[in-house]
């Protein structure tokens, strides 16, 4: 189980989320594309994940 204390209290990058979940960045993008993980998009390249969204994603189960 991932410790919620390890999740910073700021918007997270795809890379940071991948490190927290111990998965590849591509896997995080797949979760986002499938709608399982809600992301904040600014423009075409900037993608961030809310720490609360990540915690909810972990609690409900990491599956696509």
C-alpha positions, 0 to 999 in steps of 0.5 A: 500500500502506498503511504499517503504521506509520500504524496506532496501537497501540490500538482504533480507531473506524470513523472512524479505520479509514475514514481509514486505508483512505481509504474512507467510514465506511459502507464500513468498516461494510459490511466489518464486516457482511459479516464481512470485518473483525472488530469489537469491539462494546460495547453497541449503539453502541460499535464498535472495531477491533483494530489487528492485525485491521486489519493482517490485513484489509489483508494479506489484501485489502480485499474483501467 
